[in-house]
Amino acid sequence: MNDGVLYGVGLGPGDPELVTVKAARLIGAADVVAYHCARHGRSVARSIAEPYLRDGQIEERLVYPVTTEVTDHPGGYEGALEEFYAAAAERLTAHLAAGRDVVLLAEGDPLFYSSYMHMHKRISGRFRTEIVPGVTSVSAASAALGIPLVEGDDVLTILPGTLGRDALTERLRGTAAAAVMKIGRSYLGVREALKEAGRLADAYYVERASAGPRQVIERAADVDPATVPYMSLVIIPGAEAAGQPTPARPDFGAAADTGRVDVVGLGPGGRDWLTPQAAAVLAAADDIVGYAPYVDRVPPNPRQRRHGSDNRVEAQRAEFALDLALRGRRVAVVSSGDPGVFAMASVVLEAAAGDSRFAAVPVAVVPGVTAAQAVASLAGAPLGHDYVMLSLSDRLKPWDVIARRLTAAAEGDFAIAIYNPASRARRQQLADARDLLLAHRDADTPVVVGRAVGTDEQQVTVTTLGEFDPTQVDMRCLVIVGSSQSRVVRDGSGAARVITPRRYPG
C-alpha cells in the first residue's frame, strides 16, 4: 500500500471564491480533511472550505487545548501546545500510513503565520507533503483599501503585533511599507507604537478583508482597541525600504505520552445535543469505549479503535479503558446523556481510585445534556422547581430502597424524573411506583413520557398519573411526574405544555 500525501492547502483570506482552483480540487478529492479550531468547535477554515467538501469524507478536528487563557498543564502554555501538536501529528500520520491522502486546511497561506507549519515540521520527514499556496490577508487588505502597498524599490515589512510596543516602534521607524498582523489582543500597544514611530496618520485598519458586508476599513487612529477581533490587521503604504524579520518557528520536540481517559456525555440523542467540548474530545480520542449502542452513535473514524460491550459490564469496561490509557492511548468512555447521571463517570473514577496501577492516569469528566433536561424541554418546563432524579432499576440497589426514596420524594412534593423505568425483565416495578405515588399525589397530576428523544423515533406524551399506563414504557423512555403545583397549559397552537411554577405556596 502506498502512503498518503499531506497537502497543506491555503484557503485565502475568507471569501470562498478566493480559494484557488487547485485547492478546491484537492479538498474535494481528499480522503481526510483536517482543520484546527478552538474549544468552542467552530472553524473558520472549515467554513471557507465547506462549498468544496463532499459526503463521506473523514473530518479530523484538531482542537487547541488553550488559545489565550491560562492552563494548568505542568509544562505551561508551551507544554500544552507541544503535547497538542505532537498528538495531532500522530493522528494525521495514522491516516497517511494507511494510504489516505490528508488535506490540512489553512486560512490564508499555509506557510504564512499558519498552524500548518507545526504539522509540516513533524510530518514532512516521514511522508510526502505538498503546499498549495493561498491569498494572504495582507494581499486581501491591500486590495480592499485600493491603495498601492509597495512600488518600485519599496520593501514590505510584515510584523506581528505581539512583538511588543518598543520593538514595533523601532521597526516601524525604519520602514516605509508595513503590515502588522496578530493585533486582536495587542491593538492598544500597536497603536501606541504607530504613534511613537510617527506612522499613525498613515496607517489603515482592515477587519475581515474579503468578507463583503462584514469587512471594516478605518483609520487606525479611530479604532476602539476593545472591538478588535483576531481577523484584522494594520496596513501602512510606504516608499522607504527596510529589512524583513524572520518569523519565529519554535521546535516543540517529540511526542509525549498522552494516555488519559475522558468520560464523555453524548447527550440524549442527535448531534444537535452534543456539546462542542464533547465533540472535541471524541475527535482527539484514539479509542472509543462504551455500551455498544452508544459507541455506534460516535461517527466512525478508521484512525480510531472502537470497543463496544454489554451494558452489564461497567466495572470491566472502566478497567479496560484505564488499561488502554496506561499504554499511552487517549480513551473516550462514552455515556448517553450526562456521564455523571446514572452512567460511567462514577464507575471509572471508582476504578481509578481503587487500583494503584491507575494512579498516574488522568481522568476527566465531560458533561452532557441529560435525558431529564431533554424530555423536560420538549414538554415545557415540568422541572421548573425543585425535583428529584431517581433510577427505578433494582439491579444495583434493592427495591425497598427505591420505594423508600420514592415515598420521600412524594412526601416532599418534588417533581420526579424517573430513569430506567422498565425493561423486558422489569415490568412490575413501574406499576408499583405509580401506585405508591398515587398514595401521595392527585390522579390528575401531570406525567410526561419521553421516548427516544433526539432521534427520528422521538415521542413525547403528556398524560396524568391516574391514566398513566406502565405497559407503554420501555428502557428508551424517561418519565417525569409533576409535583402538586405542576399543571398543563396550552400554547398558541393549542399544544399541551407542562409547567411547574418557580413559586411555591406558603
Residue pairs with C-beta under 8 A, 6 or more apart in sequence:
1 98
1 99
2 99
3 96
3 97
3 99
3 127
3 128
4 31
4 32
4 95
4 96
4 97
4 98
4 99
4 100
4 101
4 102
4 127
5 96
5 101
5 102
5 127
5 128
5 129
5 130
6 92
6 96
6 101
6 102
6 104
6 119
6 120
6 123
6 124
6 127
6 128
6 129
6 130
7 26
7 30
7 101
7 102
7 103
7 104
7 129
7 130
7 131
7 132
8 104
8 106
8 110
8 111
8 114
8 116
8 119
8 120
8 129
8 130
8 131
8 132
9 23
9 26
9 27
9 49
9 103
9 104
9 105
9 106
9 110
9 132
9 134
10 20
10 23
10 106
10 107
10 108
10 109
10 110
10 114
10 131
10 132
10 133
10 134
10 135
11 19
11 23
11 45
11 48
11 49
11 105
11 106
11 107
11 108
11 134
12 18
12 19
12 20
12 48
12 107
12 108
12 134
12 135
12 140
12 210
13 107
13 108
13 135
13 136
13 137
13 139
13 140
13 141
13 209
13 210
14 44
14 48
14 107
14 140
14 208
14 209
14 210
14 211
14 231
15 48
15 140
15 210
15 211
15 212
16 48
16 49
16 50
16 51
16 52
18 134
18 135
18 140
18 210
19 27
19 48
19 49
19 52
19 134
20 132
20 133
20 134
22 132
23 52
23 132
23 134
24 52
26 103
26 132
27 33
27 49
27 52
27 53
27 103
27 105
28 52
28 53
28 54
29 101
30 57
30 101
30 102
30 103
31 57
31 58
31 95
31 100
31 101
31 102
32 57
32 58
32 59
32 60
32 92
32 95
32 100
32 101
32 102
32 103
33 46
33 49
33 53
33 57
33 58
33 59
33 60
33 102
33 103
33 105
34 59
34 60
34 61
34 62
34 91
34 92
34 102
34 103
34 104
34 105
35 43
35 45
35 46
35 49
35 59
35 60
35 61
35 62
35 104
35 105
36 43
36 45
36 62
36 63
36 64
36 115
37 43
37 45
37 46
37 61
37 62
37 63
37 64
37 280
38 63
38 64
38 67
39 63
39 64
39 65
39 67
39 276
39 277
39 280
40 276
41 61
41 63
41 276
41 277
41 279
41 280
42 276
43 61
43 105
44 107
44 231
45 105
45 106
45 107
46 59
46 105
48 105
48 107
49 105
58 95
58 100
58 301
58 302
58 303
60 91
60 92
60 95
60 102
60 283
60 301
60 303
61 279
61 280
61 283
62 84
62 88
62 91
62 283
62 284
63 280
63 283
63 284
64 81
64 84
65 71
65 73
65 80
65 81
65 83
65 84
66 73
66 77
66 80
66 81
68 185
70 77
71 77
71 80
73 79
73 80
73 83
75 82
75 83
78 250
78 252
81 252
82 252
82 253
82 256
83 255
83 256
83 258
85 118
85 119
85 122
85 252
86 122
86 252
86 253
86 254
86 255
86 256
86 258
87 255
87 258
87 284
87 330
88 118
88 119
89 118
89 119
89 122
89 123
89 255
90 255
91 284
91 303
92 102
92 104
92 119
92 123
93 123
93 126
93 127
94 303
95 102
95 302
95 303
96 102
96 123
96 126
96 127
97 127
98 302
98 303
100 302
104 110
104 116
104 119
106 114
106 115
106 116
106 134
107 114
107 134
108 114
108 134
108 135
108 136
108 137
109 133
109 134
109 135
109 136
110 116
110 117
110 120
110 131
110 132
110 133
110 134
111 117
111 120
111 131
111 133
112 136
113 160
113 181
113 182
113 247
117 249
118 252
120 129
120 131
121 249
121 251
123 129
137 181
137 209
137 231
137 233
138 149
138 156
138 158
138 179
138 181
138 233
138 235
140 209
140 210
141 179
141 204
141 206
141 209
141 233
141 235
142 148
142 149
142 235
143 209
143 210
144 206
144 209
144 210
144 215
144 217
145 204
145 206
145 217
145 235
145 237
147 204
147 235
147 237
148 237
149 156
149 177
149 179
149 235
149 237
150 156
150 177
150 237
150 238
151 239
152 239
153 241
154 176
154 177
154 238
154 239
154 240
154 241
155 175
155 176
155 177
155 241
155 242
155 243
155 244
156 177
156 178
156 179
156 244
157 171
157 175
157 177
157 178
157 179
157 242
157 243
157 244
157 245
158 178
158 179
158 181
158 244
158 245
159 168
159 171
159 172
159 178
159 179
159 180
159 181
159 245
160 180
160 181
160 182
160 247
161 168
161 180
161 181
161 182
161 183
161 184
161 186
161 187
161 189
161 190
161 234
162 182
162 186
163 171
164 189
165 189
165 190
165 192
165 193
165 196
166 193
168 180
168 189
168 190
168 193
168 194
168 197
169 192
169 193
169 196
169 197
170 197
171 178
171 242
171 245
172 178
172 193
172 194
172 197
172 199
172 236
173 197
173 198
173 199
174 242
175 238
175 240
175 241
175 242
176 236
176 238
176 239
176 240
176 241
176 242
177 236
177 237
177 238
177 239
177 241
178 199
178 234
178 235
178 236
178 238
179 233
179 234
179 235
179 236
180 190
180 233
180 234
180 236
181 233
183 190
183 228
183 232
183 233
183 234
184 228
184 229
184 230
184 232
187 223
187 225
187 228
188 225
190 234
191 200
191 220
191 221
191 223
191 225
194 200
194 203
194 220
194 234
194 236
195 221
199 236
200 220
200 221
201 221
202 236
202 237
202 238
203 219
203 220
203 221
203 234
203 235
203 236
204 217
204 218
204 219
204 220
204 234
204 235
204 236
204 237
205 216
205 217
205 218
205 219
205 220
205 222
205 223
205 228
205 232
205 233
205 234
206 215
206 216
206 217
206 232
206 233
206 234
206 235
207 214
207 215
207 216
207 217
207 228
207 229
207 231
207 232
208 214
208 215
208 216
208 229
208 231
208 232
209 215
209 233
211 231
216 232
220 234
257 328
258 328
258 330
259 324
259 325
259 326
259 327
259 328
259 329
259 330
259 331
259 361
260 325
260 330
260 331
260 361
260 362
260 363
260 364
261 321
261 322
261 324
261 325
261 331
261 332
261 333
261 348
261 352
261 361
261 362
261 363
261 364
262 281
262 285
262 330
262 331
262 332
262 333
262 363
262 364
262 365
262 366
263 332
263 333
263 335
263 339
263 343
263 344
263 345
263 348
263 349
263 363
263 364
263 365
263 366
264 278
264 281
264 282
264 332
264 333
264 334
264 335
264 339
264 366
264 368
265 275
265 278
265 335
265 336
265 337
265 338
265 339
265 340
265 343
265 366
265 367
265 368
265 369
266 274
266 278
266 294
266 297
266 298
266 334
266 335
266 336
266 337
266 368
267 273
267 274
267 275
267 278
267 336
267 337
267 368
267 369
267 374
267 454
268 336
268 337
268 369
268 370
268 371
268 374
268 375
268 453
268 454
269 374
269 452
269 453
269 454
269 455
269 458
270 454
270 455
272 454
273 368
273 369
273 374
273 454
274 368
275 366
275 367
275 368
275 369
277 366
277 367
278 366
278 367
278 368
281 332
281 366
282 288
282 298
282 332
282 334
284 330
285 304
285 330
285 331
285 332
286 303
286 304
286 305
286 324
286 329
286 330
286 331
287 304
287 305
287 306
287 307
287 321
287 324
287 329
287 330
287 331
287 332
288 295
288 298
288 304
288 305
288 306
288 307
288 331
288 332
288 334
289 295
289 307
289 309
289 317
289 320
289 321
289 324
289 331
289 332
289 333
289 334
290 307
290 308
290 309
290 317
290 333
290 334
290 335
290 344
291 308
291 309
291 310
291 311
291 317
291 334
291 335
291 336
292 308
292 309
292 310
293 308
294 334
294 335
294 336
295 306
295 307
295 308
295 334
296 308
297 334
297 336
298 306
298 332
298 334
300 306
307 320
309 316
309 317
312 395
314 344
314 347
315 347
315 351
317 333
317 344
317 347
318 333
318 344
318 347
318 348
318 350
318 351
318 352
319 351
319 355
321 331
321 333
321 348
322 331
322 348
322 351
322 352
322 355
322 357
322 358
322 361
322 363
324 331
325 331
325 358
325 361
325 362
326 357
326 358
326 361
333 339
333 344
333 348
334 344
335 343
335 344
335 345
335 368
336 343
336 368
336 371
337 343
337 368
337 369
337 370
337 371
337 374
338 367
338 368
338 369
338 370
339 345
339 365
339 366
339 367
339 368
340 346
340 365
340 367
341 370
341 371
341 372
341 389
341 419
342 389
342 391
342 419
342 420
345 365
348 363
349 363
349 365
351 358
352 358
352 359
352 361
352 363
370 389
371 417
371 419
371 450
371 453
371 478
372 383
372 387
372 389
372 417
372 419
372 478
372 480
373 383
374 450
374 453
374 454
375 417
375 448
375 450
375 453
375 460
375 478
375 480
376 382
376 383
376 417
376 448
376 480
378 450
378 453
378 458
378 460
379 448
379 450
379 460
379 462
379 480
379 497
379 498
380 489
380 497
380 498
380 499
381 497
381 498
381 499
381 500
382 415
382 446
382 448
382 480
382 482
382 486
382 498
382 499
382 500
383 415
383 417
383 480
383 500
384 499
384 500
384 501
384 502
385 415
385 483
385 485
385 500
385 501
385 502
385 504
386 414
386 415
386 483
387 414
387 415
387 416
387 417
387 483
387 500
388 405
388 409
388 412
388 414
388 415
388 416
388 417
389 417
389 419
390 402
390 405
390 406
390 409
390 416
390 417
390 418
390 419
391 402
391 418
391 419
391 420
392 402
392 418
392 419
392 420
392 421
392 422
392 426
392 429
392 430
392 433
393 419
393 420
393 423
393 426
394 402
394 426
394 429
399 429
402 429
402 433
403 432
403 433
403 436
406 416
406 433
406 436
406 437
407 436
407 440
409 416
410 416
410 436
410 437
410 439
410 440
410 441
411 440
413 483
413 484
413 485
414 483
415 480
415 481
415 482
415 483
415 486
415 500
416 437
416 480
416 481
417 478
417 479
417 480
418 430
418 433
418 478
418 479
418 480
418 481
419 478
420 475
421 430
421 433
421 470
421 473
421 475
421 477
421 478
421 479
422 429
422 430
422 470
422 473
422 474
422 475
422 477
423 474
423 475
424 474
427 470
427 471
430 470
430 473
430 479
431 470
434 465
434 468
434 470
437 445
437 465
437 481
438 465
438 466
441 465
441 481
441 484
442 465
442 484
443 464
443 465
443 466
443 467
444 464
444 465
444 466
445 464
445 465
445 481
445 482
445 483
445 484
445 486
446 462
446 463
446 464
446 465
446 481
446 482
446 486
446 487
446 488
446 498
447 462
447 463
447 464
447 465
447 468
447 479
447 480
447 481
447 482
448 460
448 461
448 462
448 479
448 480
448 482
448 498
449 459
449 460
449 461
449 463
449 468
449 472
449 473
449 477
449 478
449 479
450 458
450 459
450 460
450 461
450 477
450 478
450 479
450 480
451 457
451 458
451 459
451 460
451 461
451 473
451 474
451 476
451 477
452 458
452 459
452 476
453 460
453 478
462 488
462 496
462 498
463 469
465 481
473 479
480 498
482 498
482 500
483 500
485 500
485 501
485 504
485 505
486 498
486 499
486 500
487 498
487 499
488 496
488 497
488 498
489 496
489 497
489 498
489 499
490 496
490 497
491 497
